[in-house]
Amino acid sequence: MPKENELRKVLEIAIPSTVAWIGHIGYNIADNIMAGKILGSAALATSGIATSIYFMFLTFGAGSTGILTALISERVAKKEKDGATFVFQNGLIFCATLGALISLLLFFLSDYIVDLVNRQKAIEMEIKLFLKTLSLCPFFITIFFAFERLTEGVNRTKIAMYTVFLCNI
């Protein structure tokens, strides 16, 4: 009986968290559908190459913020409300700084990276422009990650899941 209860607790946390991550990928799929159906194959190629490079940078941000969940949940388990608040505040500063760094790196390295991965000169400028536009996003997304990690750390993963889908809409 205790094992079933633990499994249920794990699933209550894991399923919404997994669905939220699927939601993170959802807007990339929506971009590809719109680009391919509405704008054509050149736009789809531009979007595909640019978002692949973008997600490489964003994955670094997502992975780097993952420790916040463990740190916050540890403080909550010890009933250290002030400690959890402290971890979240510092985590928010960390995420904002990391997001700004990722945004800057993406902005300044995008031309170089596009030259490495793209062989289609016809869409080169569009990819670079799209990446420069996308470079504004990691700052805000890593701040969102801080709040997502907080909700996960206090076992409110459904809030993160609903927030991701609300953002996608």
Buried (B, 14 or more C-beta within 10 A) or exposed (E): EEEEEEEEEEEEBEEBBEBBBEBBEBBBEEBBEEBBEEEEEEBBBBBBBBBEBBBEBBEBBBEBBEEBBEBBBBBBEEEEEEBBEBBBEEBBEBBBEBBBBBBEBBBEBBEEBBEEEBEEEEBBEBBBEBBBEBBEBBBEBBBBBBBBBBBBBBBEBBBBBBBBBEEEE
